[in-house]
Amino acid sequence: MPMTGLTEQQRNAVIHDGNLLLTACPGSGKTKTLVAKLAQRLSLGNLGKKRLIAITYTNVAADTILERLDNFGIPLSNLWVGTIHSFCLEWIIKPHKGLLSRISTGYRVVDEYESQEILENIKANSAVGTFDKIPLKLNYDWSINETGHTVHAIDVARQYHSHLQREKLIDFDLILNIALSVLLQNPEIGLRLSCLFESCLIDEYQDTNQFQYNILREIIKHGKSKICLVGDVDQAIYTGLGAVVKNQQEICKEFNLSSIDCMTLTGCYRSKQQIIDFYSKFQESPYKIDSKQNINFFGENLSINQSISKEDLAQHISTIINTYLNHGIPPEEIAVLSPSWYEVTNLGRSLSTLLPSVRLDSPGLSPIPYSQENVWFKLIRLSHTEVSSKNYYRRYRLASEIIQNLIDLDLKIDVATLTAKALLKLSNSITIPDSDIITYITNTINSYCLHLKIAYSDSPSATSQYDALLKAVTRRLGKDGVENCSTCLSKYFNEGSGIKITTCHSTKGEEYQVVICTGLLEGKIPHWDEIYKKLNNQAPYMARRLLYVICSRAKSSLFLISEKGVYTKGRVEYSQTKQLVQALI
């Protein structure tokens, strides 16, 4: 069954039984092939205690893989899927926290919102300049990267990390530092994991940075695990943040492999040829991509607009959206993209007002910030993920995670009776009166604790997560336009059920019939940071990579907007992204 509907190229990749570097152009069935490869191996059985590991770039991608695997009805007990940060926490840090002094007495993972608040508080009491970049990412030896940074920026970084250590906190970047240190200081752990993992599949490998390569190398180099890397070098949109695109020889050297086979998926089953021909202009090494998409879509369009004013932007986009909705296009087939979360949030609020009856899938508008490592956030999410046959496995996995988190927090739950099904049943039975968000959260958590006969105050870590969630929500509510009513929550916890409003970077790996992208302006794409670096043509390269990803998300309709009336702090108006201008010549 996993092989049904596969092309010959896809089938060959699925049955390949060695180290594999799989290059896939947009829409060539990369995720379909990856899922089939996992399903095929799981269906064969005979894994015993061995695991298949699939590392994705985002949590959304991990959920997508798991949900597609659910359709095969194959037991997934021998499979683990998640991001590199989740992988490090699950397999390296949590089981071995006593081996490193930085975390041996306990730790809590802070999300980006709490991390940003800590940083802003320190900056407010420092002499750091407005545009100074703070070197928060530590070197391999845990030192601060002082090169190219001001004295004040370095001092802020020192204070930031001193605060984290004092409060027993770790941010996402420190997860990688800690995991690598554990593996380097205890090589037997890497060997043990290598023996446990039959295969490691790395999705979007072109966006893997050297730190992540080093962590994976300490496992793969022992030669006990096979590795499969899947991606597309033309979609390498994180090289400006340290991602390294490696070729066949470099990968062999990196992981101590005797060999790795190369295979390619060609042909685009997503986009119409008009769209493909346009985004192909942004390829680094031009090659022909043929459309295999034969559906005649409504309103097929390729529009580049640089006349709409900033003030009229939201109204213009809402008009486009209504045109497609009125012709029966499902909301989840429409995406609105912007370069930054700040712009996403502002545009999302405007569209929410202009389209009050239309469901929007925009996490940036939620009064509760996404916090993957917070058990209380997960409970709120469980309560508001729609109960349906479609969502059953998603909710079941979430319930299982919550139970394990409660155990890890040393809360005395009854493990004999609290199964995932039991927690789902409890979640379905709990009804909390509508109120403001803070009151609703506290009432919801207290209700769960009462039914589970636990108290978060019994665990310092559980209390810390509880306090952190309330603080994060309080910060979010301080922003204009964020709804402070519990009746709005469900629409923020049902991904894929409305018009997607997100950043250009976050949409990688997704596809929509209609894609509308704003902010195509020099200084946003490419970003000022990349322009100022002037290093090896970094800015033009990054702009082409991101434009390639943006445009290749669209099946049939693509609207690219460089709005007028956007100014720098020096009152200089932004101009259209140069690489977009060049593509129109």
Secondary structure, DSSP 4 states (H G I P E B T S, - for coil): -TTTT--HHHHHHHH--S-EEEEE-TTS-HHHHHHHHHHHHHHH---TT-EEEEEESSHHHHHHHHHHHHTTT---TTEEEEEHHHHIIIIIIGGGGGGSTTTTT--EE--HHHHHHHHHHHHHTS---TTPPP--SB-TTS-B--TT--HHHHHHHHHHHHHHHHTTEE-HHHHHHHHHHHHHH-HHHHHHHHHHEEEEEEETGGG-BHHHHHHHHHHHTTSSSEEEEEE-GGG---GGGTB----HHHHHHHHT-S--EEEEE-SBSSS-HHHHHHHGGG-SS-----B------TT-EEEEE---BGGGHHHHHHHHHHHHHTTT--GGGEEEEESSHHHHHHHHHHHHHH-TTS-EE-GGG-SS---TT-HHHHHHHHHHS--STTTHHHHHHHHHHHHHHHHHTT----TTT--HHHHHHHHHH-------HHHHHHHHHHHHHHHHT--GGG-HHHHHHHHHHHHHHHHHHTSTT----GGGGGGGSSTTSSEEEEETGGGTT--EEEEEE---BTBTTTBHHHHHH--TTHHHHHHHHHHHHHHTTEEEEEEEE--B--B-TTSPBP-B-HHHHHHT-
